[in-house]
């Protein structure tokens, strides 16, 4: 292989690598905050996470894993009602008693 062919091959590899990185950027893995919600209110309640409802019968516990900043509300006829809390890193792995928010 002559010198010009080696230079061309090396240049082509650099261009392909840069092109690959431009179309396949390295993304940072998203980590969710996980919180356990315990319905200790004595009655059925429904939560709302901004995109849908989460029914909870009395005495049940549900673990929700959501991106930081997600807000959880009590649901009022399928719509967002009173704000319960906002997911943040300090709450990761914690248990929340819903009776503390009613």
N, CA, C and O atoms as a MOPAC input file, in Angstrom:
PM7 MOZYME 1SCF
protein

 N      0.84600 1    -1.16500 1     0.00000 1
 C      0.00000 1     0.00000 1     0.00000 1
 C      0.90000 1     1.24000 1     0.00000 1
 O      1.79100 1     1.36800 1     0.84000 1
 N      0.67000 1     2.10600 1    -0.90400 1
 C      1.52500 1     3.29100 1    -0.94500 1
 C      1.06700 1     4.32400 1     0.08700 1
 O      0.01100 1     4.18500 1     0.70400 1
 N      1.85100 1     5.31400 1     0.24900 1
 C      1.61800 1     6.32100 1     1.29300 1
 C      0.31000 1     7.07000 1     1.08200 1
 O     -0.40000 1     7.33700 1     2.05100 1
 N     -0.02800 1     7.41300 1    -0.15100 1
 C     -1.25800 1     8.12900 1    -0.45200 1
 C     -2.48300 1     7.28300 1    -0.09200 1
 O     -3.46400 1     7.82400 1     0.41700 1
 N     -2.45100 1     5.99700 1    -0.33700 1
 C     -3.55300 1     5.09600 1     0.01500 1
 C     -3.73300 1     5.01500 1     1.52800 1
 O     -4.86400 1     4.98100 1     2.01400 1
 N     -2.63000 1     4.98200 1     2.27700 1
 C     -2.70700 1     4.93600 1     3.74100 1
 C     -3.32400 1     6.21600 1     4.28900 1
 O     -4.15100 1     6.16700 1     5.19900 1
 N     -2.92900 1     7.34900 1     3.74600 1
 C     -3.48000 1     8.63800 1     4.19900 1
 C     -4.97300 1     8.69600 1     3.89300 1
 O     -5.77000 1     9.10800 1     4.73600 1
 N     -5.34900 1     8.27900 1     2.67500 1
 C     -6.75600 1     8.27900 1     2.29200 1
 C     -7.56900 1     7.36300 1     3.20400 1
 O     -8.66200 1     7.73900 1     3.63000 1
 N     -7.06300 1     6.17900 1     3.50800 1
 C     -7.75600 1     5.23500 1     4.38500 1
 C     -7.92100 1     5.80700 1     5.78700 1
 O     -9.00300 1     5.70900 1     6.36600 1
 N     -6.87600 1     6.39700 1     6.33700 1
 C     -6.94500 1     6.99100 1     7.67600 1
 C     -7.95000 1     8.14000 1     7.69500 1
 O     -8.74800 1     8.25600 1     8.62500 1
 N     -7.91100 1     8.97900 1     6.68100 1
 C     -8.83700 1    10.10900 1     6.58400 1
 C    -10.28100 1     9.61000 1     6.49100 1
 O    -11.17200 1    10.17800 1     7.12200 1
 N    -10.51400 1     8.56800 1     5.72200 1
 C    -11.85400 1     8.00300 1     5.57200 1
 C    -12.37000 1     7.45300 1     6.90000 1
 O    -13.54300 1     7.62700 1     7.23300 1
 N    -11.50900 1     6.80200 1     7.64400 1
 C    -11.91900 1     6.27300 1     8.95200 1
 C    -12.29700 1     7.39100 1     9.91300 1
 O    -13.26800 1     7.26300 1    10.65900 1
 N    -11.54500 1     8.48200 1     9.90200 1
 C    -11.85300 1     9.62600 1    10.76800 1
 C    -13.19600 1    10.22300 1    10.37400 1
 O    -14.01700 1    10.51100 1    11.24500 1
 N    -13.43400 1    10.41300 1     9.09800 1
 C    -14.68800 1    10.98600 1     8.61700 1
 C    -15.87000 1    10.08700 1     8.98000 1
 O    -16.91400 1    10.58500 1     9.40300 1
 N    -15.72000 1     8.77300 1     8.81900 1
 C    -16.80800 1     7.84900 1     9.15900 1
 C    -17.08700 1     7.86600 1    10.65300 1
 O    -18.24800 1     7.81100 1    11.05800 1
 N    -16.06200 1     7.94100 1    11.47500 1
 C    -16.24200 1     7.97500 1    12.92900 1
 C    -16.96400 1     9.24500 1    13.34700 1
 O    -17.90300 1     9.19300 1    14.14200 1
 N    -16.53900 1    10.37300 1    12.82200 1
 C    -17.18800 1    11.64600 1    13.14700 1
 C    -18.63000 1    11.63000 1    12.66800 1
 O    -19.52400 1    12.08500 1    13.38300 1
 N    -18.86800 1    11.11500 1    11.47400 1
 C    -20.23100 1    11.02000 1    10.95700 1
 C    -21.10200 1    10.12000 1    11.80000 1
 O    -22.26200 1    10.44600 1    12.05200 1
 N    -20.57400 1     9.00200 1    12.23900 1
 C    -21.32300 1     8.08600 1    13.09100 1
 C    -21.70000 1     8.75500 1    14.40300 1
 O    -22.83600 1     8.62400 1    14.86000 1
 N    -20.76900 1     9.46600 1    15.01000 1
 C    -21.03700 1    10.13700 1    16.28100 1
 C    -22.07300 1    11.23500 1    16.11700 1
 O    -22.84500 1    11.49100 1    17.04100 1
 N    -22.10900 1    11.89000 1    14.96400 1
 C    -23.08100 1    12.96100 1    14.73800 1
 C    -24.50100 1    12.40200 1    14.66300 1
 O    -25.44400 1    13.05600 1    15.10800 1
 N    -24.66400 1    11.20600 1    14.11000 1
 C    -25.99100 1    10.62400 1    13.96300 1
 C    -26.37900 1     9.70900 1    15.11500 1
 O    -27.54700 1     9.33800 1    15.23400 1
 N    -25.44500 1     9.34400 1    15.94800 1
 C    -25.70600 1     8.49600 1    17.10800 1
 C    -25.06600 1     9.12700 1    18.33800 1
 O    -24.07700 1     8.61400 1    18.86100 1
 N    -25.63200 1    10.24300 1    18.79900 1
 C    -25.01300 1    10.91300 1    19.94300 1
 C    -25.10700 1    10.05100 1    21.20700 1
 O    -26.05100 1     9.28100 1    21.38500 1
 N    -24.13800 1    10.19700 1    22.04900 1
 C    -24.13100 1     9.48700 1    23.32000 1
 C    -25.13800 1    10.18700 1    24.22300 1
 O    -25.02000 1    11.38400 1    24.48500 1
 N    -26.12300 1     9.44000 1    24.69400 1
 C    -27.13500 1    10.03000 1    25.56300 1
 C    -26.89400 1     9.59200 1    26.99700 1
 O    -26.45100 1     8.47500 1    27.26500 1
 N    -27.19300 1    10.48400 1    27.89000 1
 C    -27.03800 1    10.17400 1    29.30100 1
 C    -28.24800 1     9.36000 1    29.74300 1
 O    -29.38500 1     9.70200 1    29.41900 1
 N    -28.00400 1     8.29800 1    30.47300 1
 C    -29.08700 1     7.44800 1    30.93600 1
 C    -29.95600 1     8.20800 1    31.92500 1
 O    -29.46100 1     8.81500 1    32.87500 1
 N    -31.26900 1     8.16400 1    31.68200 1
 C    -32.20400 1     8.84900 1    32.56800 1
 C    -32.48600 1     7.95100 1    33.76600 1
 O    -32.76900 1     6.76200 1    33.61400 1
 N    -32.40700 1     8.52000 1    34.92800 1
 C    -32.72500 1     7.75400 1    36.12600 1
 C    -34.00000 1     8.31800 1    36.73000 1
 O    -34.14900 1     9.53000 1    36.88500 1
 N    -34.90000 1     7.43700 1    37.06200 1
 C    -36.16200 1     7.84600 1    37.66200 1
 C    -36.05400 1     7.85000 1    39.18000 1
 O    -35.21600 1     7.16400 1    39.76600 1
 N    -36.91600 1     8.63400 1    39.79400 1
 C    -37.06700 1     8.66100 1    41.24400 1
 C    -38.21400 1     7.71600 1    41.56900 1
 O    -39.28700 1     7.81100 1    40.97200 1
 N    -37.99300 1     6.80400 1    42.51000 1
 C    -39.01600 1     5.82600 1    42.88500 1
 C    -39.52700 1     6.11100 1    44.29400 1
 O    -38.75100 1     6.23100 1    45.24100 1
 N    -40.84900 1     6.21500 1    44.40900 1
 C    -41.50000 1     6.49900 1    45.69500 1
 C    -42.63500 1     5.50100 1    45.87900 1
 O    -43.38100 1     5.22300 1    44.94100 1
 N    -42.76600 1     4.95900 1    47.09800 1
 C    -43.88600 1     4.07700 1    47.42400 1
 C    -44.98800 1     4.90300 1    48.06800 1
 O    -44.75900 1     5.60700 1    49.05200 1
 N    -46.18600 1     4.80900 1    47.50400 1
 C    -47.34400 1     5.51300 1    48.05100 1
 C    -48.22800 1     4.50400 1    48.76200 1
 O    -48.64900 1     3.51100 1    48.16800 1
 N    -48.51100 1     4.75700 1    50.03700 1
 C    -49.37500 1     3.87000 1    50.81300 1
 C    -50.70600 1     4.56900 1    51.04300 1
 O    -50.76200 1     5.68200 1    51.56700 1
 N    -51.77900 1     3.89200 1    50.64000 1
 C    -53.10900 1     4.43800 1    50.87800 1
 C    -53.57900 1     3.99500 1    52.25700 1
 O    -54.18400 1     2.93500 1    52.41500 1
 N    -53.29500 1     4.80900 1    53.22700 1
 C    -53.70800 1     4.53300 1    54.60400 1
 C    -54.85800 1     5.44300 1    55.01400 1
 O    -55.04600 1     5.71700 1    56.19900 1
 N    -55.62900 1     5.91100 1    54.03200 1
 C    -56.71700 1     6.85200 1    54.29500 1
 C    -57.99100 1     6.16700 1    54.76000 1
 O    -58.88200 1     6.82500 1    55.29600 1
 N    -58.09300 1     4.85600 1    54.56400 1
 C    -59.30600 1     4.14100 1    54.94900 1
 C    -60.34600 1     4.08100 1    53.83800 1
 O    -61.39800 1     3.46500 1    54.00800 1
 N    -60.06600 1     4.71100 1    52.71200 1
 C    -60.99100 1     4.64500 1    51.57200 1
 C    -60.18400 1     4.58900 1    50.28100 1
 O    -58.97000 1     4.79600 1    50.28800 1
 N    -60.85500 1     4.31400 1    49.19400 1
 C    -60.17500 1     4.28800 1    47.89700 1
 C    -59.87000 1     5.70500 1    47.44000 1
 O    -60.67900 1     6.61600 1    47.61900 1
 N    -58.70300 1     5.87800 1    46.85300 1
 C    -58.32400 1     7.17300 1    46.28700 1
 C    -57.74800 1     6.93600 1    44.89500 1
 O    -57.34800 1     5.82400 1    44.54900 1
 N    -57.71700 1     7.99300 1    44.11900 1
 C    -57.11700 1     7.93100 1    42.80100 1
 C    -56.09000 1     9.04500 1    42.69400 1
 O    -56.36600 1    10.19800 1    43.02800 1
 N    -54.90600 1     8.68500 1    42.22600 1
 C    -53.83600 1     9.65600 1    42.03000 1
 C    -53.78300 1    10.03500 1    40.55400 1
 O    -54.29200 1     9.31000 1    39.70000 1
 N    -53.17000 1    11.16400 1    40.26400 1
 C    -52.97800 1    11.62100 1    38.87900 1
 C    -51.52800 1    12.04800 1    38.73300 1
 O    -51.01800 1    12.81900 1    39.54500 1
 N    -50.85400 1    11.54100 1    37.68200 1
 C    -49.43400 1    11.86700 1    37.48800 1
 C    -49.20000 1    12.85200 1    36.34300 1
 O    -48.07000 1    13.02100 1    35.88400 1
 N    -50.26500 1    13.49600 1    35.89100 1
 C    -50.13700 1    14.45700 1    34.80300 1
 C    -50.45500 1    13.86500 1    33.45800 1
 O    -50.74400 1    14.59500 1    32.51000 1
 N    -50.40400 1    12.52800 1    33.35700 1
 C    -50.72900 1    11.89800 1    32.08100 1
 C    -51.81500 1    10.84000 1    32.21500 1
 O    -52.34800 1    10.36600 1    31.21100 1
 N    -52.14300 1    10.47000 1    33.43400 1
 C    -53.17200 1     9.46500 1    33.64500 1
 C    -53.45400 1     9.26200 1    35.11800 1
 O    -52.80000 1     9.85100 1    35.97900 1
 N    -54.43700 1     8.41900 1    35.39800 1
 C    -54.84400 1     8.19000 1    36.78000 1
 C    -54.31500 1     6.85900 1    37.28900 1
 O    -54.04400 1     5.93400 1    36.52300 1
 N    -54.17700 1     6.79400 1    38.61600 1
 C    -53.66600 1     5.60900 1    39.29300 1
 C    -54.61700 1     5.30100 1    40.45200 1
 O    -54.50900 1     5.91900 1    41.51100 1
 N    -55.55100 1     4.35200 1    40.27000 1
 C    -56.48000 1     4.02300 1    41.34500 1
 C    -55.79200 1     3.21700 1    42.44800 1
 O    -54.95600 1     2.35600 1    42.17700 1
 N    -56.15800 1     3.51200 1    43.68700 1
 C    -55.60100 1     2.78500 1    44.83500 1
 C    -56.71800 1     2.48900 1    45.82300 1
 O    -57.33400 1     3.40800 1    46.36300 1
 N    -56.98200 1     1.20700 1    46.05900 1
 C    -57.97400 1     0.85000 1    47.06700 1
 C    -57.35100 1     0.99900 1    48.45600 1
 O    -56.13200 1     1.10900 1    48.58800 1
 N    -58.18500 1     1.00100 1    49.47500 1
 C    -57.71200 1     1.20200 1    50.84300 1
 C    -56.70000 1     0.15200 1    51.27100 1
 O    -56.89800 1    -1.03900 1    51.03100 1
 N    -55.61800 1     0.58500 1    51.90300 1
 C    -54.60400 1    -0.31400 1    52.42800 1
 C    -53.54100 1    -0.74700 1    51.43700 1
 O    -52.61700 1    -1.47100 1    51.80900 1
 N    -53.64500 1    -0.32800 1    50.19300 1
 C    -52.65800 1    -0.75800 1    49.19200 1
 C    -51.45300 1     0.18300 1    49.15100 1
 O    -51.52100 1     1.34100 1    49.56300 1
 N    -50.36100 1    -0.35800 1    48.64200 1
 C    -49.13800 1     0.41900 1    48.42700 1
 C    -48.73100 1     0.24500 1    46.97000 1
 O    -48.72300 1    -0.86900 1    46.44600 1
 N    -48.39700 1     1.34900 1    46.32700 1
 C    -47.92400 1     1.29700 1    44.93900 1
 C    -46.62000 1     2.05100 1    44.83200 1
 O    -46.47400 1     3.15600 1    45.35500 1
 N    -45.67800 1     1.43700 1    44.14800 1
 C    -44.38000 1     2.06800 1    43.90600 1
 C    -44.43000 1     2.72400 1    42.53100 1
 O    -44.68400 1     2.06400 1    41.52300 1
 N    -44.18500 1     4.02000 1    42.50300 1
 C    -44.16800 1     4.76400 1    41.24900 1
 C    -42.75200 1     5.25100 1    40.98200 1
 O    -42.10900 1     5.81400 1    41.86800 1
 N    -42.27000 1     5.04100 1    39.78000 1
 C    -40.96200 1     5.51600 1    39.35000 1
 C    -41.18300 1     6.50800 1    38.21200 1
 O    -41.65800 1     6.13900 1    37.13800 1
 N    -40.83900 1     7.75600 1    38.45600 1
 C    -41.09100 1     8.83800 1    37.51000 1
 C    -39.85100 1     9.70800 1    37.39800 1
 O    -39.01000 1     9.70300 1    38.29700 1
 N    -39.72400 1    10.45300 1    36.30900 1
 C    -38.60300 1    11.39000 1    36.17300 1
 C    -38.69500 1    12.50000 1    37.23800 1
 O    -39.78300 1    12.88000 1    37.66900 1
 N    -37.55000 1    12.99300 1    37.63700 1
 C    -37.51900 1    14.09900 1    38.59900 1
 C    -38.32300 1    15.26200 1    38.02900 1
 O    -38.22700 1    15.57800 1    36.84300 1
 N    -39.11600 1    15.89400 1    38.89100 1
 C    -39.94900 1    17.01800 1    38.46200 1
 C    -41.39500 1    16.63700 1    38.20600 1
 O    -42.25200 1    17.51500 1    38.10300 1
 N    -41.68900 1    15.32700 1    38.09800 1
 C    -43.07000 1    14.88000 1    37.90300 1
 C    -43.87600 1    15.20800 1    39.14700 1
 O    -43.41500 1    14.99400 1    40.26800 1
 N    -45.07100 1    15.72400 1    38.94800 1
 C    -45.94500 1    16.06400 1    40.07500 1
 C    -47.06200 1    15.03600 1    40.18600 1
 O    -47.63000 1    14.59700 1    39.18600 1
 N    -47.36500 1    14.66300 1    41.43200 1
 C    -48.44200 1    13.71600 1    41.71500 1
 C    -49.54900 1    14.47300 1    42.44200 1
 O    -49.30700 1    15.21200 1    43.39600 1
 N    -50.77100 1    14.26200 1    41.95600 1
 C    -51.94800 1    14.93200 1    42.50300 1
 C    -52.96300 1    13.89400 1    42.94100 1
 O    -52.91800 1    12.74900 1    42.49100 1
 N    -53.88900 1    14.29000 1    43.82400 1
 C    -55.09500 1    13.50700 1    44.00500 1
 C    -55.92700 1    13.75700 1    42.76400 1
 O    -55.95000 1    14.87400 1    42.24700 1
 N    -56.61300 1    12.73100 1    42.28000 1
 C    -57.47100 1    12.90400 1    41.10600 1
 C    -58.87000 1    13.28300 1    41.56700 1
 O    -59.39900 1    12.73800 1    42.53600 1
 N    -59.44400 1    14.21800 1    40.85400 1
 C    -60.80000 1    14.66200 1    41.12900 1
 C    -61.61300 1    14.42000 1    39.86000 1
 O    -61.55100 1    15.20600 1    38.91600 1
 N    -62.38600 1    13.30900 1    39.84500 1
 C    -63.17100 1    12.91300 1    38.67200 1
 C    -62.31100 1    12.80300 1    37.41400 1
 O    -62.70300 1    13.26100 1    36.34100 1
 N    -61.13400 1    12.19100 1    37.56000 1
 C    -60.25700 1    11.95100 1    36.42800 1
 C    -59.33900 1    13.10700 1    36.06500 1
 O    -58.51800 1    12.98600 1    35.15500 1
 N    -59.46700 1    14.21700 1    36.76000 1
 C    -58.62300 1    15.38900 1    36.50000 1
 C    -57.72500 1    15.66200 1    37.69700 1
 O    -57.96900 1    15.17700 1    38.80100 1
 N    -56.68800 1    16.44300 1    37.45800 1
 C    -55.76500 1    16.79500 1    38.54500 1
 C    -56.50800 1    17.57300 1    39.62700 1
 O    -57.22100 1    18.53900 1    39.35600 1
 N    -56.31400 1    17.12100 1    40.84400 1
 C    -56.87800 1    17.81900 1    41.99100 1
 C    -55.75600 1    18.45600 1    42.80500 1
 O    -54.87500 1    19.12300 1    42.26200 1
 N    -55.80500 1    18.23900 1    44.11200 1
 C    -54.81300 1    18.81800 1    45.02600 1
 C    -53.44000 1    18.17600 1    44.83200 1
 O    -53.32700 1    16.95400 1    44.73000 1
 N    -52.39800 1    19.00800 1    44.78300 1
 C    -51.02100 1    18.52900 1    44.63600 1
 C    -50.59500 1    17.76900 1    45.88700 1
 O    -50.79100 1    18.23900 1    47.00800 1
 N    -50.01400 1    16.59600 1    45.68500 1
 C    -49.46800 1    15.81700 1    46.79900 1
 C    -47.98600 1    16.13700 1    46.94400 1
 O    -47.54500 1    16.57600 1    48.00600 1
 N    -47.21800 1    15.92100 1    45.88000 1
 C    -45.78600 1    16.20700 1    45.93000 1
 C    -45.18800 1    16.22700 1    44.54500 1
 O    -45.83700 1    15.85600 1    43.56700 1
 N    -43.94000 1    16.66400 1    44.46900 1
 C    -43.16100 1    16.65600 1    43.23700 1
 C    -41.97900 1    15.71600 1    43.43100 1
 O    -41.28700 1    15.78900 1    44.44700 1
 N    -41.74700 1    14.84600 1    42.47700 1
 C    -40.64600 1    13.89500 1    42.56400 1
 C    -39.30800 1    14.63500 1    42.53000 1
 O    -39.06100 1    15.44100 1    41.63400 1
 N    -38.45500 1    14.35600 1    43.50400 1
 C    -37.07400 1    14.84500 1    43.47000 1
 C    -36.17000 1    13.80200 1    44.11600 1
 O    -36.64200 1    12.89100 1    44.79600 1
 N    -34.88700 1    13.94300 1    43.90000 1
 C    -33.92000 1    12.92700 1    44.34800 1
 C    -33.98100 1    12.65000 1    45.84300 1
 O    -33.69600 1    11.53200 1    46.27200 1
 N    -34.34800 1    13.64800 1    46.64600 1
 C    -34.37200 1    13.44800 1    48.09800 1
 C    -35.46600 1    12.46400 1    48.52200 1
 O    -35.42500 1    11.93600 1    49.63400 1
 N    -36.44200 1    12.21400 1    47.64700 1
 C    -37.53500 1    11.29500 1    47.97700 1
 C    -37.32000 1     9.88900 1    47.43600 1
 O    -38.14000 1     9.00500 1    47.68700 1
 N    -36.24700 1     9.66600 1    46.70700 1
 C    -35.99400 1     8.35900 1    46.09300 1
 C    -35.92200 1     7.26400 1    47.14900 1
 O    -35.14000 1     7.34800 1    48.09600 1
 N    -36.74700 1     6.23500 1    46.97400 1
 C    -36.76800 1     5.10300 1    47.89900 1
 C    -37.61500 1     5.31800 1    49.13500 1
 O    -37.68900 1     4.42800 1    49.98200 1
 N    -38.25300 1     6.46100 1    49.26800 1
 C    -39.06300 1     6.76900 1    50.46300 1
 C    -40.47300 1     6.21000 1    50.32600 1
 O    -40.92600 1     5.88400 1    49.22800 1
 N    -41.16400 1     6.10400 1    51.47200 1
 C    -42.56400 1     5.71000 1    51.52500 1
 C    -43.37500 1     6.92600 1    51.93600 1
 O    -43.01800 1     7.63100 1    52.88000 1
 N    -44.45700 1     7.16600 1    51.23200 1
 C    -45.32500 1     8.30800 1    51.51400 1
 C    -46.68800 1     7.78200 1    51.94400 1
 O    -47.31200 1     7.00000 1    51.22700 1
 N    -47.14900 1     8.21400 1    53.12100 1
 C    -48.49300 1     7.87200 1    53.58400 1
 C    -49.45100 1     8.94300 1    53.06300 1
 O    -49.28500 1    10.12700 1    53.35700 1
 N    -50.44500 1     8.52600 1    52.29600 1
 C    -51.36900 1     9.48300 1    51.70700 1
 C    -52.21000 1    10.22400 1    52.75100 1
 O    -52.68900 1    11.32600 1    52.48700 1
 N    -52.39200 1     9.63300 1    53.92200 1
 C    -53.16400 1    10.30500 1    54.96700 1
 C    -52.47200 1    11.59500 1    55.42900 1
 O    -53.12500 1    12.48600 1    55.97300 1
 N    -51.16100 1    11.69500 1    55.21500 1
 C    -50.44300 1    12.92300 1    55.59100 1
 C    -50.77500 1    14.08900 1    54.67900 1
 O    -50.43000 1    15.23100 1    54.98200 1
 N    -51.44500 1    13.81300 1    53.55900 1
 C    -51.72600 1    14.84600 1    52.56100 1
 C    -53.20800 1    15.12400 1    52.40800 1
 O    -53.59300 1    15.90600 1    51.53900 1
 N    -54.05600 1    14.50700 1    53.22700 1
 C    -55.48800 1    14.77200 1    53.12200 1
 C    -55.95300 1    15.67900 1    54.21900 1
 O    -57.13600 1    16.01000 1    54.28700 1

